[in-house]
Amino acid sequence: MVLAAGCAASGNGPFAEPELAIVEPHLDRPLADAFPPADARPQDPVKSAVFDQINRDRAAASLAAVGWDEAASRVADAFCAEQIHENTSGHYLTNGVPPYARTAFAGVFGMQFENSVTWKTTGSSFDEPVEKLALESQAEMLGEKPPYDGHRRTILDPDATHVGLGYALVGGDFRMAQEFLTRHLAWLRLERLSGVSGLIRVRGETIPGRRLLFVSIGWEAAPRTLTRAEASGRTSYSYSKTVEAFVREGNRTLKVIGAQTSDRIRFGRDREFAFRFAPDRPGLWTFVFHTTLPGGDRPVPGGAASLWVAGFER
């Protein structure tokens, strides 16, 4: 370290910055997501039963129903199956990818919050049918009491608009995951513009009745491989700390607290928007799209996307 510092100070070099490349999601072709159909419903009877119970529970709390999100359900199914394969529980697999990045890497760009359930029996299988296990899990989560009621608050989140449910059952192992989403984006598209710098273009459009106010950009260290004990020990999670924020081009007055704010979002016709982003270092970058009602002043996180960027020595 002393030698390196001495060389840098002497001006002998140059020392090339590492090349940056996107690891996830795969952007060999643009990745796009669209608002789920309004009439979507789960076809699986277990998912259908829990979905209906979730909306009964929300109605009892005077909250709007959530719509069904089939894409998020597929993500949850894969997650649950892999948890049983790895013999892990909680919100993480041994690949260390946070839940919000897991859904975003699959092209699901809603603002995500996850409930995860694990049941195990010492027998070779459960006596109860899987639908009963799933509904009992829902009832237990809803029955939580403050301050230990994180699952309940996720189910009864007033900003949630959709949910995707997944589960897996192998012998005496049962897993269920609920991916609750706030979806204020009619569509979103990520496109890689450079293979060596990680430069991307983000284009999208908010749903009718919402407008994009700003995009916050969080950074954290790249995911690392976890042991099974480490993965299972991560029973809660939070989004990464915001380091940058983008606002409408020409808006020099709106500043996002705690973030370097730049006027980089270009708006087109109707509610369409676009911006470019070039990461300046390796790590996991997460974009959160904050929307408001027209004329409103309460921004709500209404979408999210993540980029895993790696550095390679030239």
For each residue, the residues with C-beta under 8 A, 3 or more apart:
1: 4 5
2: 5 6
3: 6 7
4: 1 7 8
5: 1 2 8 9
6: 2 3 9 10
7: 3 4 10 12 13
8: 4 5 13 15
9: 5 6
10: 6 7
11:
12: 7
13: 7 8
14:
15: 8
16: 313 314
17:
18: 282 311 312 313 314
19: 196 197 311 312 313 314
20: 196 197 198 279 281 282 309 310 311 312
21: 195 196 198 309 310 311 312
22: 25 27 192 198 200 307 308 309 310
23: 222 308 309 310
24: 97 101 105 306 307 308
25: 22 31 104 105 106 107 190 306 307
26: 31
27: 22 30 31 190 191 192 200
28: 192
29:
30: 27 189 190 191 192
31: 25 26 27 107 189 190 191
32: 107 187 188 189 190
33: 71 107 108 109 185 187 188 189
34: 186 187
35: 183 185 186 187 207
36: 40 67 68 69 70 71 162 183
37: 40
38: 67
39:
40: 36 37 67 68 69 70
41: 48 51 68
42: 47 48 51 68 70 73 165
43: 47 48
44: 47 48
45: 48 49 131
46: 49 50 130 131 134 167
47: 42 43 44 50 51 73 165 166 167
48: 41 42 43 44 45 51 52
49: 45 46 52 53 131 134 135
50: 46 47 53 54 134 135 138 165 176 178
51: 41 42 47 48 54 55 68 163 165
52: 48 49 55 56
53: 49 50 56 57 135 138
54: 50 51 57 58 66 138 155 163 178
55: 51 52 58 59 65 66
56: 52 53 59 60
57: 53 54 60 61 138 142 155 156
58: 54 55 61 63 64 65 66 155 156
59: 55 56 62 63 65
60: 56 57
61: 57 58 156
62: 59
63: 58 59 156 158
64: 58 158
65: 55 58 59
66: 54 55 58 160 161 162 163 180
67: 36 38 40 161 162 163
68: 36 40 41 42 51 73 162 163 164
69: 36 40 72 73 108 110 162 163 164 179 181 183
70: 36 40 42 73 74 164
71: 33 36 74 75 106 107 108 164
72: 69 75 76 103 108 110 112 162 163 164 179 181
73: 42 47 68 69 70 76 77 164 165 166 179
74: 70 71 77 78 106 164 166
75: 71 72 78 79 102 103 106 108 164 166 179
76: 72 73 79 80 164 165 166 167 177 178 179
77: 73 74 80 81 166 167 168
78: 74 75 81 82 166
79: 75 76 82 83 93 102 166 175 177
80: 76 77 83 84 166 167 168 175 176 177
81: 77 78 84 85 168 175
82: 78 79 85 86 93
83: 79 80 86 87 88 89 93 118 168 175
84: 80 81 87 168 170 173 175
85: 81 82
86: 82 83 93 94 228 231
87: 83 84 173 228
88: 83 92 93 94 228 231 232
89: 83 116 118 175 232
90: 116 118 231 232 233 234 235
91: 98 99 114 116 234 235 236 237
92: 88 96 97 98 99 226 230 231 232 234 237
93: 79 82 83 86 88 96 97 226 231
94: 86 88 225 226 227 228 230 231
95: 223 225 226
96: 92 93 223 224 225 226 231
97: 24 92 93 101 102 105 223 308
98: 91 92 101 102 223 237 240 284
99: 91 92 102 103 112 114 179 237
100: 103 104 111 112 237 239 286 304 306
101: 24 97 98 104 105 223 284 286 306 308
102: 75 79 97 98 99 105 106
103: 72 75 99 100 106 108 110 112 179 181
104: 25 100 101 107 108 109 112 286 304 305 306
105: 24 25 97 101 102 306 308
106: 25 71 74 75 102 103
107: 25 31 32 33 71 104
108: 33 69 71 72 75 103 104 112 164 179 181
109: 33 104 185 188 303 304 305
110: 69 72 103 161 162 181 182 183 185 302 303 304
111: 100 159 181 182 183 288 289 301 302 303 304
112: 72 99 100 103 104 108 179 180 181 304
113: 154 157 160 179 180 181
114: 91 99 154 177 178 179 180 237
115: 141 151 154 155 177 178 180
116: 89 90 91 175 176 177 178
117: 137 141 174 175 176 177
118: 83 89 90 174 175
119: 126 133 137 173 174 175
120: 172 173 174
121: 125 126 172
122: 172
123: 126 127 172
124: 171 172
125: 121 171 172
126: 119 121 123 130 133 169 172 174
127: 123
128: 132 133 136
129: 132 133
130: 46 126 133 134 167 169 174
131: 45 46 49 134 135
132: 128 129 135 136
133: 119 126 128 129 130 136 137 169 174 176
134: 46 49 50 130 131 137 138 167 176
135: 49 50 53 131 132 138 139
136: 128 132 133 139 140
137: 117 119 133 134 140 141 176
138: 50 53 54 57 134 135 141 142 155
139: 135 136 142 143
140: 136 137 143 144
141: 115 117 137 138 144 151 152 155
142: 57 138 139 151 152 155 156
143: 139 140 152
144: 140 141 148 149 150 151 152
145: 148 149
146: 149
147:
148: 144 145
149: 144 145 146 152 153
150: 144 153 154 236
151: 115 141 142 144 154 155
152: 141 142 143 144 149 155 156
153: 149 150 156 157
154: 113 114 115 150 151 157 160 178 180
155: 54 57 58 115 138 141 142 151 152 178 180
156: 57 58 61 63 142 152 153
157: 113 153 154 160 180 182
158: 63 64
159: 111 182 300 301
160: 66 113 154 157 163 180 181 182
161: 66 67 110 181 182 183 184
162: 36 66 67 68 69 72 110 180 181 182 183
163: 51 54 66 67 68 69 72 160 178 179 180 181
164: 68 69 70 71 72 73 74 75 76 108 178 179 181
165: 42 47 50 51 73 76 176 177 178 179
166: 47 73 74 75 76 77 78 79 80 176 177 179
167: 46 47 76 77 80 130 134 174 175 176 177
168: 77 80 81 83 84 173 174 175
169: 126 130 133 173 174 175
170: 84 173
171: 124 125
172: 120 121 122 123 124 125 126
173: 84 87 119 120 168 169 170
174: 117 118 119 120 126 130 133 167 168 169
175: 79 80 81 83 84 89 116 117 118 119 167 168 169
176: 50 80 116 117 133 134 137 165 166 167
177: 76 79 80 114 115 116 117 165 166 167
178: 50 54 76 114 115 116 154 155 163 164 165
179: 69 72 73 75 76 99 103 108 112 113 114 163 164 165 166
180: 66 112 113 114 115 154 155 157 160 162 163
181: 69 72 103 108 110 111 112 113 160 161 162 163 164
182: 110 111 157 159 160 161 162 300 301 302 303
183: 35 36 69 110 111 161 162 207 302 303
184: 161 206 207 210 289 291 300 302 303
185: 33 35 109 110 188 204 205 206 207 289 302 303
186: 34 35 204 205 206 207 208 271
187: 32 33 34 35 204 205
188: 32 33 109 185 202 203 204 289 303 305
189: 30 31 32 33 202 203 204
190: 25 27 30 31 32 200 201 202 305 307
191: 27 30 31 200 201 202 203
192: 22 27 28 30 195 198 199 200
193: 199 200 201 276
194: 197 198 199
195: 21 192
196: 19 20 21
197: 19 20 194 278
198: 20 21 22 192 194 278 279 307 309
199: 192 193 194 276 277 278
200: 22 27 190 191 192 193 276 277 278 307
201: 190 191 193 274 275 276
202: 188 189 190 191 274 275 276 277 287 305
203: 188 189 191 272 273 274
204: 185 186 187 188 189 212 272 273 274 289 303
205: 185 186 187 270 271 272 273
206: 184 185 186 210 211 212 271 273 291 302
207: 35 183 184 185 186 210 271
208: 186 271
209: 293 294
210: 184 206 207 271 291 292 293 302
211: 206 271 291 292 293 294
212: 204 206 215 265 267 271 273 289 290 291
213: 247 254 290 291 292 299
214: 245 246 247 254 256 261 265 290 299
215: 212 245 246 265 275 287 288 289 290
216: 242 244 245 256 259 287 288 290
217: 242 243 244 245 246 259 277 285 286 287 288
218: 239 240 241 242 243 285 286 288
219: 240 241 243 281 283 284 285 286
220: 240 241 283 284 286
221: 224 283 284
222: 23 282 283 284 308 309 310
223: 95 96 97 98 101 284 308
224: 96 221
225: 94 95 96
226: 92 93 94 95 96 230 231 234
227: 94 230 231
228: 86 87 88 94 231 232
229: 232 233
230: 92 94 226 227 233 234
231: 86 88 90 92 93 94 96 226 227 228 234
232: 88 89 90 92 228 229
233: 90 229 230
234: 90 91 92 226 230 231 237
235: 90 91
236: 91 150
237: 91 92 98 99 100 114 234
238:
239: 100 218 286 288 304
240: 98 218 219 220 284 286
241: 218 219 220 258
242: 216 217 218 245 256 258 259 288
243: 217 218 219 259 260
244: 216 217 259 260 261 262
245: 214 215 216 217 242 256 259 260 261 262
246: 214 215 217 261 262 263 264 265 275
247: 213 214 251 254 256 261 262 263 264 265
248: 251 254 263 265 267
249: 263 264 265 266 267
250: 263
251: 247 248 254 263
252: 263
253:
254: 213 214 247 248 251 261
255: 261
256: 214 216 242 245 247 259 261
257:
258: 241 242
259: 216 217 242 243 244 245 256
260: 243 244 245
261: 214 244 245 246 247 254 255 256
262: 244 245 246 247
263: 246 247 248 249 250 251 252
264: 246 247 249 275 276
265: 212 214 215 246 247 248 249 273 274 275
266: 249 273 274 275
267: 212 248 249 272 273
268: 272 273 274
269: 272
270: 205
271: 186 205 206 207 208 210 211 212
272: 203 204 205 267 268 269
273: 203 204 205 206 212 265 266 267 268
274: 201 202 203 204 265 266 268
275: 201 202 215 246 264 265 266
276: 193 199 200 201 202 264
277: 199 200 202 217 285 287
278: 197 198 199 200
279: 20 198 282 283 285 307 309
280:
281: 20 219 309 311
282: 18 20 222 279 309 310 311
283: 219 220 221 222 279 309
284: 98 101 219 220 221 222 223 240 306 307 308 309
285: 217 218 219 277 279 306 307 309
286: 100 101 104 217 218 219 220 239 240 304 305 306 307
287: 202 215 216 217 277 304 305 306
288: 111 215 216 217 218 239 242 301 303 304
289: 111 184 185 188 204 212 215 301 302 303 304
290: 212 213 214 215 216 299 300 301 302
291: 184 206 210 211 212 213 299 300 302 303
292: 210 211 213 296 297 298 299 300
293: 209 210 211 296 298
294: 209 211
295:
296: 292 293
297: 292
298: 292 293
299: 213 214 290 291 292
300: 159 182 184 290 291 292
301: 111 159 182 288 289 290 304
302: 110 111 182 183 184 185 206 210 289 290 291
303: 109 110 111 182 183 184 185 188 204 288 289 291
304: 100 104 109 110 111 112 239 286 287 288 289 301
305: 104 109 188 190 202 286 287
306: 24 25 100 101 104 105 284 285 286 287
307: 22 24 25 190 198 200 279 284 285 286
308: 22 23 24 97 101 105 222 223 284
309: 20 21 22 23 198 222 279 281 282 283 284 285
310: 20 21 22 23 222 282
311: 18 19 20 21 281 282
312: 18 19 20 21
313: 16 18 19
314: 16 18 19
